[in-house]
Amino acid sequence: MLSIFDLLMRYIREGRIRLDPRRHTSLTTFNDACNYGRKSLKTFGHGYFDEARQITRLCAPNFVEMYPNREGNYCCGGGGGSWAMPFKEERVFYGRLKARQIKNCKAKLVIASCHNCRDQIMKSLRKEYDLDIEVKYLWELVAESLVLPGRESAGARS
């Protein structure tokens, strides 16, 4: 089994993909997903905490941590299938700690690796808690940061 984190790290190490860190200049943070973090740590003995941060920093070097983070991070409230359930008020209530974490770290770009986390933060918490942020998947950040052949001098963009 190979995770997206392992695959991206391999491609970066091997030089198969090159990333331009000038394309994302906003203060950026990474959201630790429960499934890729704590659940993977418990189930497989390895939580995906550092790989995603390394990849994020290569794409967006203006990086800040949320606290607590890694296995101590707060759930966004969208996990365990609750994003797809009709319990919006409860989901938003449980996400209040995540919203506070995001506000406190002052990031303008939040990177998520989990579709539930991304949707919860982007579609619920951003609106309900007035978060002035952009939310992207980790692989979306990587795709936007790719240096394509013939476009090495594309310049910076936010």
One Martini backbone bead per residue (centre of mass of N, CA, C, O) as a GRO file, in nm:
protein
  158
    1MET     BB    1   0.098   0.036   0.021
    2LEU     BB    2   0.030   0.375  -0.103
    3SER     BB    3   0.052   0.693  -0.039
    4ILE     BB    4   0.034   1.017  -0.135
    5PHE     BB    5   0.274   1.101   0.037
    6ASP     BB    6   0.479   0.894  -0.065
    7LEU     BB    7   0.458   0.962  -0.366
    8LEU     BB    8   0.536   1.260  -0.354
    9MET     BB    9   0.808   1.222  -0.212
   10ARG     BB   10   0.933   1.050  -0.430
   11TYR     BB   11   0.907   1.249  -0.668
   12ILE     BB   12   1.077   1.467  -0.536
   13ARG     BB   13   1.340   1.308  -0.477
   14GLU     BB   14   1.364   1.211  -0.793
   15GLY     BB   15   1.267   1.468  -0.979
   16ARG     BB   16   0.979   1.432  -1.121
   17ILE     BB   17   0.916   1.683  -0.944
   18ARG     BB   18   0.871   2.038  -0.948
   19LEU     BB   19   0.879   2.323  -0.723
   20ASP     BB   20   0.726   2.648  -0.672
   21PRO     BB   21   0.747   2.865  -0.394
   22ARG     BB   22   0.633   3.144  -0.537
   23ARG     BB   23   0.313   3.078  -0.579
   24HIS     BB   24   0.289   3.069  -0.246
   25THR     BB   25   0.267   3.346  -0.004
   26SER     BB   26   0.082   3.274   0.196
   27LEU     BB   27  -0.024   3.201   0.490
   28THR     BB   28   0.032   2.860   0.596
   29THR     BB   29  -0.154   2.557   0.664
   30PHE     BB   30  -0.202   2.236   0.826
   31ASN     BB   31  -0.440   1.974   0.829
   32ASP     BB   32  -0.499   1.722   1.048
   33ALA     BB   33  -0.612   1.421   0.978
   34CYS     BB   34  -0.745   1.165   1.142
   35ASN     BB   35  -0.693   0.930   0.939
   36TYR     BB   36  -0.384   1.006   0.863
   37GLY     BB   37  -0.306   1.012   1.159
   38ARG     BB   38  -0.427   0.861   1.414
   39LYS     BB   39  -0.538   0.610   1.264
   40SER     BB   40  -0.270   0.528   1.125
   41LEU     BB   41  -0.108   0.500   1.382
   42LYS     BB   42  -0.286   0.277   1.511
   43THR     BB   43  -0.301   0.074   1.262
   44PHE     BB   44   0.018   0.113   1.122
   45GLY     BB   45   0.237   0.300   1.297
   46HIS     BB   46   0.169   0.555   1.091
   47GLY     BB   47   0.161   0.895   1.076
   48TYR     BB   48   0.060   1.168   0.864
   49PHE     BB   49   0.254   1.457   0.926
   50ASP     BB   50   0.538   1.537   0.790
   51GLU     BB   51   0.499   1.504   0.486
   52ALA     BB   52   0.286   1.728   0.442
   53ARG     BB   53   0.468   1.956   0.546
   54GLN     BB   54   0.694   1.931   0.345
   55ILE     BB   55   0.522   1.978   0.095
   56THR     BB   56   0.399   2.247   0.174
   57ARG     BB   57   0.674   2.403   0.211
   58LEU     BB   58   0.762   2.369  -0.090
   59CYS     BB   59   0.504   2.548  -0.187
   60ALA     BB   60   0.466   2.707   0.116
   61PRO     BB   61   0.696   2.870   0.314
   62ASN     BB   62   0.465   3.036   0.465
   63PHE     BB   63   0.459   2.876   0.764
   64VAL     BB   64   0.207   2.751   1.001
   65GLU     BB   65   0.101   2.639   1.299
   66MET     BB   66  -0.116   2.457   1.467
   67TYR     BB   67  -0.277   2.458   1.796
   68PRO     BB   68  -0.274   2.177   1.807
   69ASN     BB   69  -0.094   1.893   1.666
   70ARG     BB   70  -0.123   1.624   1.511
   71GLU     BB   71  -0.235   1.399   1.745
   72GLY     BB   72  -0.361   1.674   1.900
   73ASN     BB   73  -0.556   1.750   1.707
   74TYR     BB   74  -0.843   1.879   1.591
   75CYS     BB   75  -1.136   1.819   1.483
   76CYS     BB   76  -1.352   1.949   1.232
   77GLY     BB   77  -1.643   1.765   1.229
   78GLY     BB   78  -1.647   1.583   0.938
   79GLY     BB   79  -1.608   1.314   1.038
   80GLY     BB   80  -1.742   0.995   1.033
   81GLY     BB   81  -1.969   1.102   0.812
   82SER     BB   82  -2.092   1.390   0.896
   83TRP     BB   83  -2.087   1.547   0.629
   84ALA     BB   84  -2.326   1.349   0.501
   85MET     BB   85  -2.503   1.439   0.720
   86PRO     BB   86  -2.803   1.601   0.876
   87PHE     BB   87  -2.588   1.757   1.110
   88LYS     BB   88  -2.493   2.063   1.096
   89GLU     BB   89  -2.495   2.186   1.381
   90GLU     BB   90  -2.305   1.978   1.507
   91ARG     BB   91  -2.068   2.003   1.310
   92VAL     BB   92  -2.017   2.304   1.364
   93PHE     BB   93  -1.977   2.285   1.665
   94TYR     BB   94  -1.728   2.081   1.653
   95GLY     BB   95  -1.559   2.297   1.464
   96ARG     BB   96  -1.481   2.538   1.654
   97LEU     BB   97  -1.186   2.457   1.722
   98LYS     BB   98  -1.077   2.473   1.437
   99ALA     BB   99  -1.148   2.767   1.384
  100ARG     BB  100  -0.970   2.875   1.614
  101GLN     BB  101  -0.703   2.769   1.510
  102ILE     BB  102  -0.703   2.926   1.247
  103LYS     BB  103  -0.724   3.208   1.363
  104ASN     BB  104  -0.469   3.195   1.555
  105CYS     BB  105  -0.256   3.145   1.307
  106LYS     BB  106  -0.337   3.342   1.049
  107ALA     BB  107  -0.413   3.194   0.810
  108LYS     BB  108  -0.501   3.196   0.444
  109LEU     BB  109  -0.401   2.892   0.404
  110VAL     BB  110  -0.556   2.569   0.380
  111ILE     BB  111  -0.442   2.238   0.415
  112ALA     BB  112  -0.583   1.935   0.278
  113SER     BB  113  -0.625   1.563   0.263
  114CYS     BB  114  -0.932   1.564   0.327
  115HIS     BB  115  -1.253   1.580   0.216
  116ASN     BB  116  -1.399   1.642   0.480
  117CYS     BB  117  -1.221   1.872   0.576
  118ARG     BB  118  -1.241   2.056   0.334
  119ASP     BB  119  -1.551   2.087   0.335
  120GLN     BB  120  -1.590   2.184   0.623
  121ILE     BB  121  -1.406   2.433   0.609
  122MET     BB  122  -1.511   2.562   0.338
  123LYS     BB  123  -1.846   2.521   0.372
  124SER     BB  124  -1.872   2.590   0.694
  125LEU     BB  125  -1.656   2.735   0.877
  126ARG     BB  126  -1.601   2.983   0.706
  127LYS     BB  127  -1.892   3.094   0.738
  128GLU     BB  128  -1.973   3.051   1.049
  129TYR     BB  129  -1.664   3.189   1.141
  130ASP     BB  130  -1.539   3.402   0.955
  131LEU     BB  131  -1.320   3.292   0.743
  132ASP     BB  132  -1.025   3.429   0.583
  133ILE     BB  133  -1.001   3.175   0.352
  134GLU     BB  134  -0.824   2.920   0.191
  135VAL     BB  135  -0.893   2.594   0.038
  136LYS     BB  136  -0.680   2.302  -0.004
  137TYR     BB  137  -0.547   2.055  -0.144
  138LEU     BB  138  -0.249   1.911  -0.154
  139TRP     BB  139  -0.257   1.832  -0.466
  140GLU     BB  140  -0.337   2.116  -0.557
  141LEU     BB  141  -0.086   2.260  -0.460
  142VAL     BB  142   0.109   2.096  -0.629
  143ALA     BB  143  -0.009   2.152  -0.910
  144GLU     BB  144   0.032   2.472  -0.883
  145SER     BB  145   0.366   2.424  -0.829
  146LEU     BB  146   0.450   2.327  -1.087
  147VAL     BB  147   0.720   2.262  -1.297
  148LEU     BB  148   0.718   2.314  -1.626
  149PRO     BB  149   0.823   2.263  -1.918
  150GLY     BB  150   0.910   2.593  -2.020
  151ARG     BB  151   0.814   2.727  -1.705
  152GLU     BB  152   1.047   2.822  -1.500
  153SER     BB  153   0.966   3.155  -1.542
  154ALA     BB  154   0.663   3.221  -1.430
  155GLY     BB  155   0.656   3.309  -1.147
  156ALA     BB  156   0.473   3.468  -0.918
  157ARG     BB  157   0.192   3.348  -0.712
  158SER     BB  158  -0.104   3.328  -0.498
   0.00000   0.00000   0.00000
